[in-house]
């Protein structure tokens, strides 16, 4: 069973590396034609794969874009969900998550979200090296799925939606700036009154 699972994972990775895609999973139609891209770790595999996929779908990644996509660090965790003492095997739940934001200039994030993928993996302590290799391949597959999930979410974003969010964020930012300025003027006025008295 483990060998069959490992073979399936290997075949999936080889086919995806050759450019093979299931029907309906490879083509995206983006309303956003350009984005500024930033990441907590720009050289991370997830950031590199996402940039590559965006460019392949005709999205121009440029510093002059009105809206920017900021990608957080990919976090990975695992926990044991079942354990069989007799066979020294366990089932682990692997989780990969990444936070992302859509921004505009210095305004607060217009959209915040998190993509998450979970997969179960059987782990046999009698065959640690095979289990570790299977986990590595599964993590690679999960990263590909994270990229797919992010692409689907970005595809759903429309410029009109972002413009409404940007206008609302700008109004809020202007109001907060005006309130801070009014408070500063009030404090300065109080200080002058105190000095006179």
C-alpha positions in Angstrom: 0.0 0.0 0.0 2.8 2.4 0.9 4.6 1.6 -2.3 1.5 2.3 -4.4 0.9 5.6 -2.6 4.6 6.6 -3.1 4.3 5.7 -6.8 1.1 7.7 -7.2 2.8 10.8 -5.6 5.9 10.3 -7.8 3.8 10.1 -11.0 1.8 13.2 -10.0 5.0 15.2 -9.5 6.6 14.0 -12.7 3.5 14.8 -14.8 3.1 18.3 -13.2 6.8 19.0 -13.8 6.3 18.1 -17.5 3.5 20.6 -17.7 0.6 18.1 -17.7 -2.6 19.5 -16.2 -6.0 18.1 -15.6 -8.7 19.8 -17.7 -10.0 22.9 -16.0 -7.2 23.3 -13.6 -4.6 25.1 -15.7 -6.2 28.1 -17.2 -7.3 31.2 -15.3 -8.8 34.4 -16.5 -7.6 37.3 -14.4 -9.3 40.7 -14.3 -6.2 42.1 -12.6 -3.7 42.4 -15.4 -0.8 43.7 -13.2 0.3 43.4 -9.6 3.1 44.4 -7.5 4.5 41.3 -5.7 6.1 41.2 -2.3 6.8 38.4 0.1 8.2 37.8 3.6 10.5 35.4 1.9 10.8 36.2 -1.8 13.2 33.3 -2.6 10.9 30.7 -0.9 9.6 27.9 -3.3 6.0 29.0 -2.7 6.7 32.6 -3.7 8.7 31.6 -6.7 6.0 29.1 -7.9 3.2 31.7 -7.4 5.1 34.4 -9.4 5.8 31.9 -12.2 2.1 30.9 -12.4 0.9 34.5 -12.4 3.3 35.4 -15.2 2.2 32.3 -17.1 -1.4 33.5 -16.9 -0.5 36.9 -18.3 -0.4 38.9 -15.1 2.5 41.4 -15.2 4.4 41.7 -12.0 5.6 45.3 -11.8 6.5 47.9 -9.2 4.3 50.4 -10.9 1.1 48.4 -10.4 -1.7 50.1 -8.4 -2.4 47.0 -6.3 0.1 44.7 -4.6 0.0 41.1 -3.5 1.9 40.4 -0.3 2.6 36.8 0.6 3.5 35.7 4.1 5.8 32.8 5.0 4.6 29.3 4.3 4.2 27.6 7.7 4.2 23.8 8.0 3.0 21.8 11.0 2.3 18.1 11.7 0.4 16.3 14.5 -0.3 12.6 15.2 -3.9 11.8 14.8 -3.7 8.0 15.4 -1.2 5.6 16.7 -0.9 1.8 16.5 1.5 0.5 19.1 1.9 -3.0 17.8 3.2 -1.9 14.3 4.9 1.2 15.5 3.1 3.2 12.9 1.0 6.3 13.2 -1.1 8.6 11.0 0.0 12.2 10.9 -1.9 15.2 9.7 0.4 17.6 7.7 -0.7 21.2 7.4 0.6 24.0 5.2 -0.7 27.5 5.5 0.2 30.9 4.1 -1.3 34.4 4.8 -1.7 36.9 2.0 -2.9 40.5 1.6 -4.0 42.7 -1.3 -2.7 46.3 -0.7 -2.8 49.7 -2.3 0.0 52.1 -1.5 0.4 52.8 2.2 -3.3 52.0 3.0 -4.1 49.1 5.3 -4.7 45.8 3.6 -7.8 45.8 1.4 -8.2 42.0 1.5 -6.6 39.6 4.0 -6.8 35.9 3.7 -5.2 32.5 4.5 -4.8 29.5 2.2 -4.5 26.1 4.0 -4.0 22.6 2.8 -4.1 19.5 5.0 -3.1 15.9 4.1 -2.9 12.7 6.2 0.2 10.6 6.0 1.0 7.2 7.4 4.3 7.1 9.2 6.1 3.9 10.1 9.0 4.1 12.5 10.5 0.9 11.1 10.9 2.6 7.8 11.8 6.2 8.7 13.7 7.1 5.5 10.8 5.9 3.2 8.3 7.8 5.4 10.4 11.0 5.4 10.7 10.9 1.6 7.0 10.4 1.2 6.4 13.3 3.6 8.8 15.5 1.5 6.9 14.6 -1.7 3.6 15.2 0.0 4.8 18.6 1.1 5.7 19.5 -2.5 2.3 18.4 -3.7 0.7 20.5 -0.9 2.7 23.5 -1.9 1.4 23.1 -5.5 -2.1 23.0 -4.1 -1.5 26.1 -2.1 -0.5 27.9 -5.3 -3.6 26.6 -7.0 -5.8 27.9 -4.1 -4.1 31.3 -4.2 -4.6 31.5 -8.0 -8.3 30.7 -7.6 -8.7 33.4 -5.0 -6.9 36.0 -7.0 -8.9 35.1 -10.1 -12.1 35.9 -8.2 -11.0 39.5 -7.3 -12.4 42.2 -9.6 -10.9 45.7 -10.1 -14.2 47.3 -9.2 -14.3 45.5 -5.9 -10.7 46.6 -5.1 -11.6 50.2 -6.1 -14.5 50.2 -3.7 -12.3 48.8 -0.9 -9.6 51.3 -1.7 -12.0 54.3 -1.6 -13.4 53.1 1.8 -9.9 52.5 3.2 -8.8 56.0 2.0 -11.8 57.7 3.6 -11.1 55.9 6.9 -7.4 56.8 6.7 -8.2 60.4 6.0 -10.7 60.6 8.9 -8.1 59.0 11.3 -5.4 61.5 10.1 -7.8 64.4 10.6 -8.7 63.2 14.1 -5.0 62.9 15.0 -4.3 66.4 13.7 -7.3 67.8 15.6 -6.0 66.1 18.8 -2.5 67.4 18.2 -3.9 71.0 17.8 -6.0 70.6 20.9 -2.9 69.5 22.9 -0.9 72.4 21.5 -3.7 74.8 22.5 -3.8 73.4 26.0 0.0 73.7 26.3 -0.2 77.4 25.2 -3.0 78.1 27.7 -0.9 76.5 30.5 2.1 78.6 29.6 0.1 81.8 29.7 -1.4 81.0 33.0 
